[in-house]
Amino acid sequence: MLSLRLSAWAFSTIVSGCASIAQDPLPLPALHPLEVAPRVYAVIGDLGPQTAENEGFNANVGFVVTSAGVIVIDSGPSERFAAALHAAIRRSTTQPVKLVINTNGQAHRWLGNAYFERLGVPIVAQRKALQQMRNDGGTQLEMTRALLRERSRSTALALPGDSFDARRIVRLGDMELQFLHFGPAHTPGDSMVWMPQSRVLFAGDIVYTERLLAVLPISSTKGWLEAFDRVAALAPEIIVPGHGAPATLARAETETRQYLVLLRNHAKRLLDAGATLADGPRRIDQTGFRHLENFEALAARNANQVFIEIERELFE
């Protein structure tokens, strides 16, 4: 098991790090952390797409307060957002931020990194997530600036300075956190934050609730199911999903795992019956999940992506 060496806090660094944000004419968004367990906080993003109005904040982030400092789970989609998150942390505790983890390489998970980097806070991510950031960071920043406009003008790229493969154990003060990677899923580098003492899991994008999950061209639904089953083996009492409300394992099973199983099973049956990409995906019956947010926007795309993945598996 590994321990992570964490940097000290410096007030002068905080002041200089906040300077560019302080000059922003727009007020920072007001964030309202939800204490899901003692000293474990989730900040719940919008269920819909990223917009300028919601500051690009449509994914959950969080933070954990230990006796020796704070660990931040995802820095969010911009430096403005990271500053707002830091303000919310300081309303909850006087403890300094000692570490940031990015749970995958998507823009809304890590484009706030530069804010914390200027404060001297180390940042860590799973190795494949870091690779995605290196490969796609420039494009992600360009797209974020086009979307958020003046709300992202101070945002710059700041890659994690450290990475891990399958697991990193962090002991800070009176808490132990485990950063876990169970293989490719929503993205190649998805990771989770497991707190065995409180049995709380920040599941990243391995779990969605309330809204339909998104299958991407870089997703592996086969790996996603394997990762979910390893999540279930932890027996978490509270799951903070990547998107949606905190939930029990049973709800996560219903709204994430069962949907993935449906997509894969239907696609396999259709391919076995001779269906093609031209007609097969639209024949996958997803109506049992129509109650989830974003169904109309994502269902057809998800079916296409899973059909392509299953077809590739069959011919490998």
C-alpha positions in Angstrom: 0.0 0.0 0.0 1.2 3.4 -0.9 1.1 6.7 1.0 1.0 10.0 -0.9 3.3 12.9 0.3 1.2 16.1 0.4 2.4 19.6 0.1 2.1 22.3 2.8 -0.3 25.2 2.6 1.0 28.7 1.9 -1.2 31.8 2.4 0.8 33.9 0.0 0.2 31.4 -2.7 -3.6 31.5 -2.0 -3.6 35.2 -2.5 -1.8 35.1 -5.8 -3.7 32.1 -7.0 -7.0 33.8 -6.4 -6.0 37.1 -8.1 -7.2 36.4 -11.6 -10.5 35.0 -10.3 -11.0 38.1 -8.1 -10.8 40.3 -11.1 -13.7 38.4 -12.8 -16.6 40.9 -13.2 -19.1 38.0 -12.9 -20.0 36.7 -9.4 -18.9 33.2 -8.7 -21.6 30.6 -8.8 -23.1 29.7 -5.4 -22.5 26.0 -4.6 -24.3 24.1 -1.9 -22.4 21.1 -0.6 -24.5 18.1 0.7 -23.0 16.3 3.6 -23.6 12.7 2.7 -21.7 11.3 5.7 -19.8 13.0 8.5 -17.2 15.4 6.8 -17.9 13.9 3.4 -19.5 16.4 1.0 -21.0 16.1 -2.5 -21.8 19.0 -4.8 -24.5 17.9 -7.2 -24.5 19.2 -10.8 -27.3 19.8 -13.2 -28.9 16.7 -14.9 -29.0 18.3 -18.3 -26.2 19.3 -20.7 -23.4 21.7 -20.0 -24.5 25.3 -20.7 -23.1 28.8 -20.0 -26.0 29.3 -17.6 -25.0 26.4 -15.4 -21.3 27.2 -15.7 -20.7 23.9 -17.4 -21.5 22.2 -14.1 -23.5 19.0 -15.0 -21.4 16.4 -13.1 -21.0 15.8 -9.4 -17.9 16.8 -7.5 -17.0 16.6 -3.8 -14.6 17.0 -1.0 -13.6 15.1 2.2 -12.5 16.9 5.4 -9.9 15.1 7.4 -8.2 16.2 10.6 -5.2 17.2 8.5 -6.7 18.8 5.5 -9.2 18.5 2.6 -9.2 16.2 -0.4 -11.1 17.5 -3.4 -12.8 15.1 -5.8 -12.7 16.8 -9.2 -12.0 20.4 -9.8 -14.8 21.0 -12.2 -15.2 22.6 -15.6 -13.4 25.9 -15.2 -11.2 27.9 -12.9 -14.2 30.0 -11.9 -15.9 26.9 -10.8 -12.9 25.7 -8.9 -12.8 29.0 -7.1 -16.5 28.7 -6.2 -15.8 25.1 -5.0 -13.0 26.4 -2.8 -15.3 29.1 -1.4 -17.8 26.4 -0.5 -15.1 24.3 1.2 -14.0 27.3 3.3 -17.6 27.8 4.4 -17.5 24.2 5.6 -14.1 24.0 7.3 -11.0 25.9 8.1 -8.8 23.0 7.0 -6.6 23.7 3.9 -6.9 21.8 0.7 -4.1 19.2 0.5 -4.9 17.1 -2.6 -7.1 17.0 -5.7 -8.1 13.9 -7.6 -9.6 14.0 -11.1 -11.8 10.9 -11.6 -11.5 10.9 -15.4 -10.1 12.9 -18.3 -13.3 14.7 -19.4 -13.2 18.5 -19.3 -15.8 18.9 -16.6 -13.7 16.8 -14.2 -10.4 18.7 -14.5 -10.4 22.1 -16.2 -10.5 23.7 -12.8 -7.1 22.2 -11.9 -5.0 25.4 -12.6 -6.8 27.2 -9.8 -5.6 24.6 -7.3 -2.2 24.2 -8.9 -1.5 27.9 -8.3 -2.2 27.3 -4.6 0.4 24.6 -4.5 -2.0 21.7 -4.2 -0.9 18.4 -5.8 -3.2 16.8 -8.3 -3.5 13.1 -9.2 -5.4 11.1 -11.8 -5.5 7.6 -13.1 -2.8 7.0 -15.8 -5.1 6.6 -18.7 -7.1 9.6 -17.6 -3.9 11.6 -17.6 -3.2 10.3 -21.1 -6.6 11.5 -22.3 -5.9 14.9 -20.8 -2.6 15.2 -22.6 -4.1 14.1 -25.9 -7.4 16.0 -25.8 -6.8 18.9 -23.4 -6.3 21.5 -26.0 -9.5 20.6 -27.8 -11.4 20.3 -24.5 -10.3 23.8 -23.5 -11.2 25.3 -26.9 -14.7 23.7 -26.7 -15.2 24.9 -23.1 -14.2 28.4 -24.0 -16.7 28.4 -26.9 -19.4 27.2 -24.6 -18.8 29.2 -21.5 -17.3 32.3 -23.1 -16.4 34.9 -20.5 -17.0 32.4 -17.7 -13.9 30.5 -18.9 -11.6 33.3 -19.8 -9.2 32.6 -16.9 -9.2 28.8 -17.4 -5.9 27.2 -18.5 -4.7 23.7 -18.8 -3.0 22.1 -15.7 -2.3 18.4 -15.9 -2.1 16.3 -12.8 1.5 15.9 -11.6 1.0 12.4 -10.4 -0.8 9.3 -11.6 -1.6 5.8 -10.5 -2.7 2.5 -12.2 -5.1 0.3 -10.3 -5.0 1.7 -6.8 -3.6 4.5 -4.7 -4.2 4.6 -0.9 -4.1 8.1 0.7 -3.9 8.5 4.4 -4.5 12.0 5.6 -5.1 12.8 9.2 -7.8 10.5 10.6 -9.0 9.2 7.2 -8.0 6.7 4.6 -9.2 7.1 1.0 -8.7 4.6 -1.7 -8.5 5.8 -5.4 -9.6 2.8 -7.4 -9.5 2.0 -11.2 -11.4 -1.1 -12.3 -10.7 -0.9 -16.0 -12.1 1.0 -19.0 -15.8 2.0 -18.6 -17.4 5.3 -19.5 -13.9 6.4 -20.3 -10.6 4.5 -20.4 -9.3 6.1 -17.1 -12.4 6.2 -14.8 -11.5 6.1 -11.1 -13.5 6.1 -7.9 -12.9 7.3 -4.4 -13.7 4.7 -1.7 -13.9 5.6 2.0 -14.0 2.3 3.9 -14.6 3.9 7.3 -17.8 5.6 6.2 -18.6 3.1 3.4 -19.1 6.0 1.0 -18.1 5.7 -2.6 -17.6 8.5 -5.1 -18.2 6.3 -8.1 -17.3 8.8 -10.8 -19.0 8.0 -14.1 -19.2 4.3 -13.3 -22.7 5.2 -11.9 -25.5 7.4 -13.1 -28.8 8.1 -11.3 -31.8 10.1 -12.3 -30.5 10.7 -15.9 -29.7 8.3 -18.7 -26.0 7.4 -18.9 -24.0 8.3 -21.9 -22.1 5.7 -24.0 -19.2 7.4 -25.8 -17.1 6.3 -28.7 -14.3 5.8 -26.1 -16.6 3.8 -23.7 -16.4 0.1 -23.1 -19.8 -1.2 -21.9 -18.2 -4.6 -21.3 -15.6 -3.1 -19.0 -18.3 -0.8 -17.5 -20.3 -3.8 -16.3 -17.2 -5.5 -14.9 -16.3 -2.3 -13.1 -19.8 -2.0 -11.7 -19.7 -5.5 -10.4 -16.5 -4.7 -8.5 -18.2 -1.6 -7.1 -21.0 -3.8 -5.9 -18.5 -6.1 -4.2 -17.4 -3.2 -2.0 -20.9 -3.0 -0.6 -21.0 0.8 -0.3 -23.8 2.2 1.9 -23.9 5.5 0.0 -22.9 6.0 -3.7 -22.3 9.5 -5.0 -22.6 8.9 -8.8 -20.9 10.9 -11.5 -24.3 12.3 -12.4 -27.5 12.4 -10.4 -28.5 12.1 -6.8 -26.6 10.1 -4.2 -28.1 6.7 -4.0 -28.0 3.2 -2.6 -26.4 0.3 -4.5 -29.8 -1.0 -5.4 -30.8 2.2 -7.2 -27.4 2.3 -9.0 -28.0 -1.2 -10.1 -31.5 -0.3 -11.5 -30.5 2.9 -13.3 -27.0 2.0 -14.5 -26.2 -1.7 -14.6 -29.6 -2.9 -15.8 -29.6 -0.3 -18.6 -26.1 -1.5 -19.8 -27.2 -5.1 -19.6 -30.3 -4.3 -21.7 -28.3 -2.5 -24.4 -25.8 -5.3 -24.7 -28.2 -8.2 -24.6 -30.6 -6.6 -27.2 -27.7 -5.8 -29.5 -26.3 -9.3 -29.3 -29.7 -10.8 -30.1 -30.3 -8.5 -33.0 -26.8 -9.2 -34.5 -27.4 -12.9 -34.1 -30.6 -12.5 -36.1 -28.8 -10.7 -38.9 -29.5 -7.1 -38.0 -27.1 -4.4 -39.3 -26.0 -1.0 -38.0 -28.5 0.5 -40.5 -31.5 -1.0 -38.7 -30.4 -2.8 -35.6 -29.9 0.0 -33.0 -33.4 1.5 -33.5 -34.9 -1.9 -32.7 -33.4 -1.9 -29.2 -36.3 -1.3 -26.9 -35.2 1.2 -24.2 -38.7 2.4 -23.2 -38.2 1.0 -19.7 -35.7 3.8 -19.1 -37.7 6.6 -20.7 -38.4 8.2 -17.3 -34.7 9.2 -16.9 -33.6 12.7 -17.8 -31.9 13.1 -21.3 -33.5 10.0 -22.7 -34.5 11.6 -25.9 -31.1 13.1 -26.4 -29.0 10.0 -25.6 -31.0 6.8 -26.2 -30.4 6.5 -30.0 -26.8 7.4 -29.7 -26.2 4.9 -26.9 -27.8 2.1 -29.0 -25.6 2.9 -31.9 -22.4 2.9 -29.9 -23.3 -0.4 -28.1 -24.2 -2.0 -31.4 -20.8 -1.0 -32.9 -19.1 -2.3 -29.8 -20.9 -5.7 -29.8 -20.3 -6.1 -33.5 -16.6 -5.5 -33.0 -16.5 -8.0 -30.1 -18.1 -10.7 -32.3 -15.5 -10.3 -35.0 -12.4 -10.0 -32.8 
